[in-house]
Amino acid sequence: MLASPILAAAKLTVWEKLQAVPRETWLSLLLTMFVIWLIVRVWKSLQEVNEIVPWVALLTLGTTVVLYWTYERTEPKLLSPIFNQLAKVLPTRIEYKEFSPPR
């Protein structure tokens, strides 16, 4: 007799599970969906200009991200071995902090 109320309370409905999800998760999901929609719209509008323009924009954006990650050393940990090699030839903020100009 005592076990049935405990089991009933332990079984959550789908709606109760969804209500338990934090608000930040829903906002992140909505923001992600909006960004994906925006990227598709921008890609299509750039393709109307010329077929190569979206690829140039993508290359520019990718290069900017790689240079930023290399300079700031904020790359994802999975990519650290690659960026360790890039840091040997590209400038990083750490080098500039340690550099003292000749007098």
N, C-alpha and C positions, 0 to 999 in steps of 0.2 A: 504494500500500500504506500509505503514511504518512497519507494524507488520511482514510481510513475511520475510524481510532480518534478523530481529532479531530472528525469529524462526529458520531460516535456519542456522544462526550462533550458536544457542544454541544446535542444534542436532549434536552431535559428532559421528563420525564413530567409529567402534571397534578399528581400527588401530590408530586413534587419541587418544583414551582412553589408549591403550597400550603404546603409546609413552609418555604419561604423567606419567606413573609409574616410580618412581625413579630408577636409575641404581643400587643402593644398594639392592633394592628388588630383582632384577633379579640375582644379584650376590649371594644373600642369597639362592634363589631358586636353582641355579645351584650347590652351595656348599652342600645344603641339599641332592639333588639328588645324588651327588658324594659320600657323606658319607653313604647314604643308600646302594648304589651299593657296596661300600667298605666293609660295615658290612656284607652284604650277601656273598661276596667273601671270607672274612676271616672266617665266620661261616662254609661255605662249606669246606674250606681247613682244618679247625680244625676237622671237622667231618670225614675227610679222615684219620686222625691220629687215632682217637678213638671216639666212640659215646659220651663219657662222657666229653671229653676235652672242647668242646665249653661251656658246662654248668659250668665247673669249672672256665673257663675264665670269663663268665658272672657273676658268684658269686663273683669272685675276684674284678672285675670292680665295681659291685654294692656296695660291702663292702667298697671299696676305696672311692667312691662318698659319701656314708653315713658318713664315718669317717671324710672326708674333710669338708662336710657341717656342721657336729656337731662341729668340732674344730674351723672353721672359722665363724660359724653362718651365712652362706650365703645361707641357704636353701630357697626354694620358700615359700612365705607367707602362701600359702595353707597348707603346711606341718609343719608350725611352732609349732602347739600344740604337734605333735609327737616328734619333735626335742627338745622341751622344756623338755620333759620327758627323752629323751636320754641324754641331757646335764647334768642331775643330776648324771648319772653314768659314762659318758665318759668325758674325759678332753676337755676343751675349752680354746681358747686363752685368753679369758677374765679372767679366773681363774689364768693363769700364769702371767698376767700383775699385778694382785692384790696381788700375793703371794710374800712375802718377806721372804727369808731364815732365819732361826734362827741363832743367833750369839753366 
